[in-house]
Amino acid sequence: MASSKLETVSQAKAFGGVQSVFRHQSAETGTPMRFAAFLPPQAEAGPVPVVWFLSGLTCTEDNFTAKAGAQRVASELGLALIAPDTSPRGEGVPDDPDGAYDFGWGAGFYVDATEKPWATHYRMRSYLERELPELVTDVLPLDMTRQAISGHSMGGHGALTMALRTPGRFRSVSAFAPIVSPLNCPWGHKALAGYLGPDRTAWRQYDACALIEDGARVPAILVDQGLADGFLADQLKPELLEAACAGTGIDLTLRRQPGYDHSYFFIASFIEDHLRWHAQALAP
């Protein structure tokens, strides 16, 4: 894993594999970017399949890595895990002028911004669709013919839209409490208007339901949604994804989980199910 392209921030042995955090200079965002990567013990013998995990509002690469408890199952299944940061950060990178949590740092929404001052650095779509995959292909023992993607909340939005926009890249896609339609929720209205401007037609490429309505397809989607989630009614609206998938041929499994909220306790409770589901799709 030695490479002039990556700086190792931290590294620890876990369940026979290695959990690392790396830093690199991003051409897309114009900033240093960090991502976490877990390599299972099987990676010592050759390239392994990879599951990408995109985190939600306020998160960094550390939240999923430290709280989801995914490494044990990933080690058993021989899956690499990659968790990127959720936005560019640092000196010269604009943040929400009011210090709100749902825009700016930690809230990149996985878009390529077109509005000033955001357009210079907020290019998370291109970073994740092109730059970071090319980088990890060069420096980590990953089988990039076997990729899956998942995410939580804002990251669930990112996972769904990325899979729908790049058919063939991911063999499987899942999400925990995803924002399924930014066109139809307050978080989405603020973020997409701020990053992309007022033309709602430009927003559709970042809305899973709109992408499906416009013809994008994936074979199957697995979603878990907690019914005690305080954001369920106003922000998440999984029923919109159900309606969008109806009659399209997309096999949507939407599991409504009584008593579970929006926290990482919810993710930790069901991450094993998701990783085993992805592993079936990623089998040789």
Secondary structure, 3 states (H helix, E strand, C coil): CCCCCCEEEEEEEECCEEEEEEEEECCCCCCEEEEEEEECHHHHCCCEEEEEEECCCCCCHHHHHHHCCCHHHHHHHCCEEEEECCCCCCCCCCCCCCCCCCCECCECCCCECCCCCCCCCCEHHHHHHHHHHHHHHHHCCEEEEEEEEEEECHHHHHHHHHHHHCCCCEEEEEEECCCCCHHHCHHHHHHHHHHHCCCHHHHHHHCHHHHHHCCCCCCEEEEEEECCCCCHHHHHCHHHHHHHHCCCCCEEEEEEECCCCCCHHHHHHHHHHHHHHHHHHHCC
